[in-house]
Amino acid sequence: MPTTPFTHQQTPIPSPVYSRINVGNFMARLLVEIECREQWKGQMPVLYNRALKGS
């Protein structure tokens, strides 16, 4: 199943909108991609779905 576009922020904003597939994708990237893991080490990223054009 393909993921939808998403963004991650260092601090939460009200009413996060996210999908489990994107959360799983980001978790997998943290495990596999060393650069991604180092970027977010010791932080608490919050995922938000990006609005798709035309929605």
Secondary structure in CASP SS format (residue, H / E / C, confidence):
PFRMAT SS
TARGET T0000
AUTHOR 0000-0000-0000
METHOD secondary structure of the structure
MODEL  1
M C 1.00
P C 1.00
T C 1.00
T C 1.00
P C 1.00
F E 1.00
T E 1.00
H E 1.00
Q E 1.00
Q C 1.00
T C 1.00
P C 1.00
I C 1.00
P C 1.00
S C 1.00
P C 1.00
V C 1.00
Y C 1.00
S C 1.00
R H 1.00
I H 1.00
N H 1.00
V H 1.00
G H 1.00
N H 1.00
F H 1.00
M H 1.00
A H 1.00
R H 1.00
L H 1.00
L H 1.00
V H 1.00
E C 1.00
I H 1.00
E H 1.00
C H 1.00
R H 1.00
E H 1.00
Q H 1.00
W H 1.00
K C 1.00
G C 1.00
Q C 1.00
M C 1.00
P C 1.00
V E 1.00
L E 1.00
Y E 1.00
N E 1.00
R C 1.00
A C 1.00
L C 1.00
K C 1.00
G C 1.00
S C 1.00
END
